[in-house]
Amino acid sequence: MTDVWSPIKLGNLQLPHRLAMAPMTRSRAKPDGTPGDLAPEYYAQRATMGLLITEGTQPSEDGQGYTNTPGIYTDAHVAGWRKVTDAVHKADGQLFVQLMHVGRRSHPDNTAHHRQPVAPSAIAPGEQMFTPKGMQTVPEPCALTTAEVRQTIADFAHGAARAIEAGADGVEVHGANGYLVHQFLAPNANKRTDEYGGSLENRARFAIEVVQAIVAAIGPERTAVRLSPGLPTGGIVEGNANDDLYRYLATEFDKLGLAYLHVLHIGNEALVADIREAFGGVLIVNRPGRTREQVGSDVAAGVADIEALGSMALANPDLVARLKQGAPLNEPRVPLFYAGGGAEGYTDYPSLQPM
């Protein structure tokens, strides 16, 4: 039986244990997409998690969907993220930047130049989202042309290269949660008739080519991807109908020698077991709603090599110490998850000892 506190090699990194901080949007970046002034402190506070996966970070202007999310495609973005990576490395942590293109889950009022959302097909997600003018219905997106799909792939690779330039240890492609990569995977969001739509292999093509382009740019040991099989969010409807597609993706990603594959586990035990068998590298599993008593159980059972924790890590900058010592945990302040740009609900969660 593998213990969650045993070390593990991930890409070229040696991690001290098998807990990671899951990616969590915090909406505290500056209007131009540069990480906020408190971001270095926020991430460094949590460096004992071993591997930190950042909030979703747009690789291009088209990729932004929400207000005050960070980017990684300009010189200012690189300089801002450099402050974060320096702080994390000084605290003996490791950090992967999550590259998130939201696709159709955007509103023009949330982008600098009021850009129309883009997607595999001109199908709206059927949801509302927060904008500076309050809650608004997400509009119908523009369907990407085949040439624009290829440019978007290049944008991902460019964002990955810039993340490494900023000192990141690697990048994770956000292929989950109803965002652009997930939209290409889902039959109800992807009605394309070119090589990126239709068959299972065609719907998987965008995800695979994005990851291949990043591998070519920064190396497989610095490249990872997150998937959320069957997750019904952002208008995505999969159920178990896409299970074979995810098995196919796991097999194809295994061929690339990636740093890790990250799966959001919502209860399909058989599929996660099949992914585990098909992907020979490090498998990170993020199972929402874990209690502290359940932490480590997926590693112990062989379901995962590493477990990613979200709100528990958000609310406890010294989560590793608290778990090891059996100390009480801070409760997450949910109303402050995306609120404002100050320390409240961000860097002011108390530690057992001053950090």
C-alpha positions in Angstrom: 0.0 0.0 0.0 1.4 3.4 -1.0 1.2 6.1 1.6 0.1 9.7 0.6 3.2 11.0 2.4 5.7 8.9 0.3 7.7 10.9 -2.3 7.1 10.6 -6.0 8.8 11.7 -9.2 6.8 13.8 -11.6 8.5 14.7 -14.8 11.8 16.1 -13.7 10.5 17.0 -10.3 10.9 15.1 -7.1 7.8 15.8 -4.9 8.0 15.2 -1.1 4.5 13.7 -0.9 1.4 12.9 -3.0 -0.9 15.9 -2.4 -1.3 18.7 -4.9 -3.3 21.9 -4.9 -6.0 21.8 -7.5 -6.5 24.7 -9.9 -8.9 27.3 -8.6 -10.0 30.5 -10.3 -9.8 33.4 -7.9 -10.5 36.4 -10.1 -7.9 38.7 -8.6 -5.7 39.5 -11.6 -5.2 43.0 -12.8 -7.5 44.3 -15.6 -4.7 43.5 -18.2 -4.4 39.9 -17.0 -1.2 40.4 -15.0 -1.4 38.4 -11.7 -2.4 40.5 -8.8 0.0 41.9 -6.3 -0.9 39.4 -3.6 -0.6 36.4 -6.0 3.0 35.6 -5.0 2.1 35.5 -1.4 -1.0 33.4 -2.0 0.8 30.7 -3.9 4.0 30.8 -1.7 1.8 30.3 1.4 0.7 27.0 0.0 4.0 25.8 -1.3 4.1 22.8 1.1 1.5 21.2 -1.0 4.4 20.0 -3.1 2.8 20.6 -6.5 0.7 23.8 -7.0 -1.5 23.9 -10.1 -2.5 27.5 -10.7 -5.8 29.1 -11.5 -6.9 28.9 -15.1 -4.8 31.3 -17.2 -5.7 32.3 -20.7 -3.1 31.6 -23.4 -4.6 34.3 -25.6 -7.0 37.2 -25.6 -9.7 35.0 -27.1 -9.3 32.6 -24.2 -10.6 35.0 -21.5 -14.1 34.4 -20.2 -14.4 35.9 -16.7 -13.4 39.2 -15.2 -9.9 39.5 -13.6 -8.5 36.2 -14.7 -4.8 36.1 -15.5 -3.1 35.6 -18.9 0.2 34.3 -20.0 0.9 35.7 -23.4 2.3 39.3 -22.9 5.6 40.5 -21.4 3.6 42.0 -18.5 2.0 38.6 -17.8 5.4 36.9 -17.8 6.9 39.5 -15.4 3.9 39.1 -13.1 4.1 35.3 -13.1 7.9 35.4 -12.6 7.2 37.0 -9.2 4.8 34.1 -8.4 7.2 31.4 -9.4 10.2 33.0 -7.6 8.2 33.2 -4.4 7.0 29.6 -4.7 10.5 28.2 -5.5 11.9 30.2 -2.6 9.4 28.4 -0.4 10.6 25.0 -1.9 7.4 24.5 -3.9 6.8 23.5 -7.5 4.2 25.2 -9.8 2.4 24.3 -13.0 0.4 27.0 -14.8 -3.0 25.8 -16.0 -3.7 27.0 -19.5 -7.5 27.7 -19.8 -9.2 28.8 -22.9 -12.9 29.1 -22.0 -14.3 29.0 -25.5 -18.0 29.7 -25.6 -18.1 30.3 -21.8 -17.5 34.0 -22.1 -19.2 37.4 -22.5 -17.9 40.3 -24.6 -18.3 42.6 -21.5 -15.7 40.6 -19.7 -12.9 41.1 -22.3 -10.7 44.0 -23.1 -12.0 44.6 -26.6 -15.5 43.2 -26.2 -14.6 40.1 -28.2 -17.3 37.6 -29.2 -16.8 34.1 -27.7 -15.4 31.4 -30.0 -16.2 27.7 -29.9 -16.1 24.5 -32.0 -19.7 25.3 -33.2 -22.1 28.3 -32.9 -24.0 26.8 -30.0 -24.5 28.8 -26.8 -24.0 27.0 -23.5 -27.4 28.1 -22.2 -26.1 29.8 -19.0 -25.6 33.2 -17.4 -22.4 34.6 -16.1 -21.2 37.5 -14.0 -20.2 40.6 -15.9 -19.4 44.2 -14.8 -23.1 44.9 -15.6 -24.3 42.0 -13.5 -25.5 38.6 -14.5 -26.0 38.3 -18.3 -26.9 35.5 -20.7 -23.8 34.1 -22.5 -24.3 34.8 -26.2 -24.0 32.5 -29.1 -20.3 32.0 -30.0 -18.6 32.3 -33.4 -17.6 28.9 -34.8 -13.9 28.7 -35.3 -12.7 28.1 -38.8 -10.3 25.3 -39.4 -7.5 27.9 -39.8 -8.6 29.5 -36.5 -8.5 26.1 -34.8 -4.9 25.7 -35.8 -4.1 29.2 -34.6 -5.7 28.4 -31.3 -3.4 25.4 -31.0 -0.4 27.6 -31.7 -1.7 30.0 -29.0 -1.7 27.2 -26.4 1.9 26.4 -27.4 2.9 30.1 -27.2 1.3 30.4 -23.7 3.2 27.3 -22.6 6.5 28.7 -23.7 5.8 32.0 -22.0 4.9 30.1 -18.8 8.3 28.4 -18.8 9.9 31.8 -19.5 8.1 33.0 -16.4 9.8 30.3 -14.3 6.9 27.8 -14.2 7.9 24.1 -13.8 5.3 23.1 -16.4 1.8 23.7 -17.7 -1.5 21.8 -17.4 -3.9 22.1 -20.3 -7.4 22.6 -19.0 -9.4 20.0 -21.0 -12.2 19.9 -18.5 -15.1 21.8 -16.9 -17.0 22.8 -20.0 -14.2 24.9 -21.5 -12.9 25.0 -25.1 -11.1 21.6 -25.1 -14.0 19.9 -23.4 -16.4 21.6 -25.9 -14.5 19.9 -28.8 -14.9 16.5 -27.0 -18.6 16.8 -26.4 -21.0 15.8 -29.2 -23.7 18.3 -28.2 -21.2 21.2 -28.3 -19.2 20.1 -31.4 -21.2 19.8 -34.6 -18.2 20.4 -36.9 -17.8 18.6 -40.3 -14.1 19.1 -40.7 -11.3 17.0 -39.2 -12.1 18.3 -35.7 -15.7 17.0 -35.5 -17.8 14.0 -36.0 -16.0 10.7 -35.1 -14.5 10.0 -31.7 -11.0 10.4 -33.1 -11.9 13.7 -34.8 -13.5 15.2 -31.6 -10.4 14.2 -29.7 -8.0 15.7 -32.3 -8.0 19.2 -30.9 -7.0 18.1 -27.4 -4.3 15.8 -28.8 -2.9 18.4 -31.1 -2.9 21.1 -28.4 -0.9 18.7 -26.1 1.4 17.7 -29.0 2.2 21.3 -29.8 3.0 22.1 -26.2 5.2 19.0 -25.9 7.1 20.2 -29.0 7.5 23.7 -27.4 8.5 22.8 -23.8 9.0 19.1 -23.6 6.8 16.2 -22.4 8.2 16.3 -18.8 6.7 19.8 -18.4 3.3 19.1 -20.0 0.1 17.8 -18.4 -3.6 17.8 -19.1 -6.8 17.8 -17.0 -10.0 16.0 -18.1 -13.4 15.8 -16.5 -15.2 12.8 -18.0 -19.0 13.1 -17.9 -19.1 16.4 -16.0 -22.3 18.2 -16.8 -21.3 21.8 -16.7 -21.4 24.8 -19.1 -24.1 23.1 -21.2 -21.9 20.0 -21.8 -24.0 16.7 -21.9 -21.9 13.6 -22.0 -23.1 11.1 -19.4 -21.2 7.9 -20.1 -21.5 8.3 -23.9 -18.0 9.6 -24.2 -16.3 7.0 -22.1 -14.5 5.4 -25.1 -13.3 8.8 -26.2 -11.6 9.3 -22.8 -10.1 5.8 -22.9 -8.7 6.8 -26.4 -7.3 10.1 -25.0 -5.6 8.3 -22.1 -3.9 5.9 -24.6 -2.8 8.7 -26.9 -1.5 10.8 -24.0 0.4 7.9 -22.7 2.4 7.8 -25.9 3.6 11.3 -25.3 5.3 10.7 -22.0 3.5 13.5 -20.2 4.4 14.7 -16.7 0.9 13.7 -15.5 -2.7 13.2 -16.4 -5.2 14.9 -14.1 -8.8 13.5 -13.9 -11.7 15.2 -12.2 -13.5 12.1 -10.7 -17.3 12.4 -10.3 -18.0 8.8 -9.6 -17.4 6.7 -12.7 -15.0 4.3 -11.0 -14.8 1.9 -13.9 -13.7 4.6 -16.4 -11.1 6.0 -14.0 -9.7 2.5 -13.5 -9.5 2.1 -17.3 -7.8 5.5 -17.6 -5.4 4.4 -14.9 -4.6 1.3 -16.8 -4.2 3.0 -20.2 -2.0 5.9 -18.9 1.3 4.7 -17.6 2.5 8.0 -16.2 1.5 9.8 -13.0 -2.2 10.0 -12.5 -3.6 12.9 -10.4 -7.2 12.4 -9.2 -9.3 15.3 -8.0 -12.5 14.1 -6.3 -14.6 17.0 -5.1 -16.1 17.0 -1.7 -13.4 14.9 0.0 -13.4 15.0 3.8 -10.1 15.1 5.7 -10.7 11.4 6.7 -10.8 10.5 3.0 -7.6 12.3 2.1 -5.1 9.7 0.9 -7.6 7.0 0.3 -7.4 7.1 -3.5 -3.6 6.8 -3.3 -3.8 4.0 -0.8 -6.3 2.1 -3.0 -4.1 2.6 -6.1 -6.7 4.7 -7.9 -4.3 7.7 -8.0 -0.6 8.5 -7.7 -1.4 12.0 -6.4 -4.6 13.5 -5.0 -5.5 17.1 -5.8 -7.3 19.1 -3.2 -9.2 22.4 -3.8 -11.1 24.4 -1.2 -9.3 22.6 1.6 -6.0 24.0 0.3 -7.5 27.4 -0.4 -8.6 27.7 3.2 -5.5 26.2 4.8 -2.2 27.5 3.7 -0.5 25.0 5.9 -2.8 22.1 5.0 0.0 19.5 5.0 1.0 20.3 8.5 -2.6 20.3 9.7 -3.3 16.9 8.2 -0.1 15.4 9.6 -0.7 16.8 13.1 -4.5 16.2 13.1 -5.0 19.9 13.7 -8.4 21.5 13.1 -9.0 22.9 9.6 -10.1 26.4 8.6 -13.5 26.6 6.9 -13.5 28.1 3.4 -15.3 31.4 3.1 -17.2 30.7 0.0 -18.6 34.2 -0.6 -15.0 35.4 -0.9 -13.8 32.9 -3.4 -14.0 35.4 -6.3 -14.5 38.6 -4.4 -12.4 41.8 -4.7 -8.6 42.2 -5.0 -7.6 42.4 -1.3 -6.3 39.9 1.2 -9.7 39.0 2.7 -10.5 35.4 1.8 -7.3 35.2 -0.1 -4.1 35.5 1.9 -5.6 36.1 5.4 -6.4 32.5 6.3 -4.6 31.7 9.5 -1.8 29.2 9.8 -1.0 27.1 12.9 2.2 29.2 13.1 2.9 32.5 11.4 4.3 31.9 8.0 
